[in-house]
């Protein structure tokens, strides 16, 4: 059972989300909060698996709350659920550690799937949002296929595992190499692809997979 905390400043939205997820056997709503500051306190008190986080809220917005939660509670996943698909909000939330970003118009079945995905360590973005993030990545060759060719076979293996949500320890165990070697490969991958962090690397891998399918 995935324990979920709902964070939104509008009571009607919180209630709607609770009703939408009530039929999901894999999800249990354990609490709610009306702003980012309260969300942090509730995460500390309840230790949820996943936080459904709104962006625009009083006292402390969802982006800053995401940053605080991801820094302090490494086992808690944050899934942004917002009415706004502003590029800057998406990029900043992911940069601060959010595991996914969906619009509030997302159908219930996709929302439930996204909750399950991020709880397992995957990055999940709603339709069209991945392209918005890709457009912000500075390398002009991103997504063209040329960058993939810059990687060694081992780096491609590691990037594929990053896209599946694996951490350095899990990658090391899967490939029978040391964590230090994994770390060196990740640094090389980010440098070769001109990416900022693992989130962008995962998005790159997902994008390439989608484009080649």
Secondary structure, 3 states (H helix, E strand, C coil): CEEEEEECCCHHHHHHHHHHHCCCCCEEEEEEECCHHHHHHHHHHHCCCEEEECCCCCCCCHHHHHHHHHHHCCCCEEEEEECCCCHHHHHHHHHCCCCEEEECCCCHHHHHHHHHHHHCCCCEECCCHHHHHHHHCCCCCCCCCCHHHHCCHHHHHHHHHHHCCCCHHHHHHHHCCCHHHHHHHHHHHHHHHCCCCHHHHHHHHHHHHHHHC
